[in-house]
């Protein structure tokens, strides 16, 4: 069975920033895909959703999706609105949220446009992990924790003062690698 790892970035980012390419290269036996959303400085859900539809094939194989920040709610919206059968073995959601962030009112419309069906996600994705930083200045930890609770996901609480970006020293992310390996090794 073919194995695929899809990695989705967030707001103000691209696939070549942070730890995304590093993660893809940790799994040479897996078909890795870095998703590049358009207009990451002025994101529109319709454009980001279309990018996922064009770049992710969940019709067969073992699929794992790793998403960061705004990429998380985008991926959850895609799964919630899938109209055909999808195969997702696991999700690793880093600094994820599904609520408005006071610091970023420019994202309110994007967030309000999503339609996340937590029960469907729990039904179709057997392994779910949320990683949050205790002192994330971008996505406060309580938002990631609340998301994890709604998804009934395993939570990894990292004692860290950043948003898991290269500016915070994150050009690699061993904890994400660990959870991807864990999901790959599950039957």
TAWOVEN-V214376 format. One line per field, one symbol per residue. ss: DSSP state (H for helix, E for strand, L for the rest). psi: psi as a letter, one per 30 degrees, with the letter a starting at -180 (. if undefined). burial: 1 if it has 9 or more other C-alpha atoms within 8 Angstrom, else 0. Layout:
# TAWOVEN-V214376
ss=???
psi=???
burial=???
This chain:
# TAWOVEN-V214376
ss=LLEEEEEELLLLLLLLLLLHHHHHHLLLLLEEEEELLLLLLLLLHHHHHHHHHHHLLLLLLEEEEEEELHHHHHHHHHHHLLLLLLLEEEEEEELLLLLLLHHHHHHHHHHHHLLLLHHHHHHHEEEEEEEEELLLLLLLHHHHHHHHHHHLLEEEEELLLLLLLHHHLLLLLHHHHHHHHHHHHLL
psi=kkkkjkkkaakgalfflbgeeeeeffiffkjkkkkjklhffikkeeeeeeeeeffkjgflajkkkklkbffefeeeeeeegkflkkjjelkjjkhllglkjefifffeeeefflikjeeeeeefjekkkkklkehjfejkefeeeeeeeefhlkkjjkjkgaghlffggiflieeeeeeeeeeefk.
burial=0011111111101110111111110000011111111001001010111011000001011111111111111111110100000111111111111001100000110110010111001101111111111111001110111111001010100000111111010111100110110010000
